């Protein structure tokens, strides 16, 4: 995939490896701090959803405001399969992904010649329609939601007492999704889509494939959510949920694959720190400061934090001093 | 039969409200070609301003002018500080979409801080009076609000058609570059149209405080309704949006009465998806049929 002959590239990969292993080591160091583990798990599945949304945005240029629908559908269908068909959760995950992929493909097939605002509105309407549908569906008991059974902790049934196994499962999920999306970029599909973006033609087939991938990744996050929280209801598909993983992707930078992951780390840390420090002064002031920070970032840096970083002097300094990028590599890059 | 007429009258009364918020959204889309996702929250701010005025002793309908001025000011401020600079960059549609999403979170949390999440109700001495026309019952505040809606809508259309400011706004909506060429100050017009749109939302919020609970999350449902009315009525056509709002209210009530309350929202969203697909397909076929040079240039400009 990458050219490892230059030491700059090798140093970059080494830094990423250090970062990853620190993520793997966190439960060993901070394992007793359940709050931190919970925050990290939330970061991981939100990062998966943001990556799925960014796949659609980056590759096809369409904004989809309805990705929460795929997330909620994945969570609901998993729960239905586990409770009513007595299926193993691990087996239910690929089946759910296929079902959600098929539904999204069938539904969005006539919608893809819509552009810009029209596609955003259609996806918004789709999300709300799915939410209302699940709220009123007699088969799953209408607005009660579905609860998964409690029992002995077992790996086969994805049931654990402590949060650490969920942490590792979520981390593996994020890594798999990240590597998958990176590989799409360099594959034939990615190159064809890049050509379409630059020449402004419109090819239905590739866009549908990307949308189906996005829906399947979102539904995988939904399956994890269902197994982790063990209760799903129709409020997973609220518009606020959809916003909560679009905004991190925008803050991080939609032009890069690492953008949503970075944005999710920043946003969720910011949210939690604001809630800890300011939450007891006034109810809601942490949300206000959070929204204010978001607005400032989007207003002054529409390309996100990573977009700013790539053009900044900080990157030049880091490249020269830490990563020791020589002039030859600068020329080749 | 009486049930049908009752549903029709109820739909008309609520449909006027939908058409007002749709017109505010359509004004912004027509001039600036952006979708304002904070429109529902603007309605909520109008409701809270009315609530504050009614605590201070002012009747909700008497504080209409004050709420409109405050909302106009907020709209101008937001346009000057946030949306105006974002419109000048490329990818303006997506940037303003995320900006308005963040703005809606800001409004919600701001109202949460100031007013807390208790359901507030603005009540007057005549809130509960019901009038009877034959067998059809109409709530008195709804009827007064309906009269105000008709008045405000008429005023708005007269403003757009006959005053010079209204003509400038229409010119900018039709062709921004041409308007700039003849010397219309486009940034001021953007600020004024955003202000008018927010003022319309504030007025709409004012007029429904007597029959909706006022709480920070009330704006979300109005957001959806505004977008549905925008899409049904054609995106920039104000006449279409006016009629679409009323039709949406009537349609919603008839479905709620005759099919079931649960299916009200689903049918709305399915309807909007179907109409958007069909209308866009029709537009595409039309422009592909008559493919001369003028059309191609037009199409490239519209994208």
Boltz contact constraints between the chains, C-beta under 6 A:
constraints:
  - contact:
      token1: [A, 63]
      token2: [B, 94]
      max_distance: 6.0
  - contact:
      token1: [A, 110]
      token2: [B, 277]
      max_distance: 6.0
  - contact:
      token1: [A, 114]
      token2: [B, 280]
      max_distance: 6.0
  - contact:
      token1: [A, 116]
      token2: [B, 93]
      max_distance: 6.0
  - contact:
      token1: [A, 117]
      token2: [B, 35]
      max_distance: 6.0
  - contact:
      token1: [A, 118]
      token2: [B, 276]
      max_distance: 6.0
  - contact:
      token1: [A, 118]
      token2: [B, 280]
      max_distance: 6.0
  - contact:
      token1: [A, 121]
      token2: [B, 227]
      max_distance: 6.0
  - contact:
      token1: [A, 121]
      token2: [B, 231]
      max_distance: 6.0
  - contact:
      token1: [A, 122]
      token2: [B, 273]
      max_distance: 6.0
  - contact:
      token1: [A, 122]
      token2: [B, 276]
      max_distance: 6.0
  - contact:
      token1: [A, 125]
      token2: [B, 269]
      max_distance: 6.0
  - contact:
      token1: [A, 125]
      token2: [B, 272]
      max_distance: 6.0
  - contact:
      token1: [A, 125]
      token2: [B, 273]
      max_distance: 6.0
  - contact:
      token1: [A, 128]
      token2: [B, 269]
      max_distance: 6.0
  - contact:
      token1: [A, 129]
      token2: [B, 266]
      max_distance: 6.0
  - contact:
      token1: [A, 129]
      token2: [B, 269]
      max_distance: 6.0
  - contact:
      token1: [A, 129]
      token2: [B, 270]
      max_distance: 6.0
  - contact:
      token1: [A, 132]
      token2: [B, 265]
      max_distance: 6.0
  - contact:
      token1: [A, 132]
      token2: [B, 266]
      max_distance: 6.0
  - contact:
      token1: [A, 136]
      token2: [B, 262]
      max_distance: 6.0
  - contact:
      token1: [A, 243]
      token2: [B, 101]
      max_distance: 6.0
  - contact:
      token1: [A, 250]
      token2: [B, 98]
      max_distance: 6.0
  - contact:
      token1: [A, 282]
      token2: [B, 113]
      max_distance: 6.0
  - contact:
      token1: [A, 284]
      token2: [B, 109]
      max_distance: 6.0
  - contact:
      token1: [A, 284]
      token2: [B, 112]
      max_distance: 6.0
  - contact:
      token1: [A, 284]
      token2: [B, 113]
      max_distance: 6.0
  - contact:
      token1: [A, 285]
      token2: [B, 113]
      max_distance: 6.0
  - contact:
      token1: [A, 287]
      token2: [B, 109]
      max_distance: 6.0
  - contact:
      token1: [A, 288]
      token2: [B, 109]
      max_distance: 6.0
  - contact:
      token1: [A, 288]
      token2: [B, 110]
      max_distance: 6.0
  - contact:
      token1: [A, 288]
      token2: [B, 113]
      max_distance: 6.0
  - contact:
      token1: [A, 291]
      token2: [B, 102]
      max_distance: 6.0
  - contact:
      token1: [A, 291]
      token2: [B, 105]
      max_distance: 6.0
  - contact:
      token1: [A, 291]
      token2: [B, 106]
      max_distance: 6.0
  - contact:
      token1: [A, 291]
      token2: [B, 109]
      max_distance: 6.0
  - contact:
      token1: [A, 294]
      token2: [B, 102]
      max_distance: 6.0
  - contact:
      token1: [A, 295]
      token2: [B, 102]
      max_distance: 6.0
  - contact:
      token1: [A, 298]
      token2: [B, 98]
      max_distance: 6.0
  - contact:
      token1: [A, 298]
      token2: [B, 99]
      max_distance: 6.0
  - contact:
      token1: [A, 298]
      token2: [B, 102]
      max_distance: 6.0
  - contact:
      token1: [A, 299]
      token2: [B, 82]
      max_distance: 6.0
  - contact:
      token1: [A, 302]
      token2: [B, 95]
      max_distance: 6.0
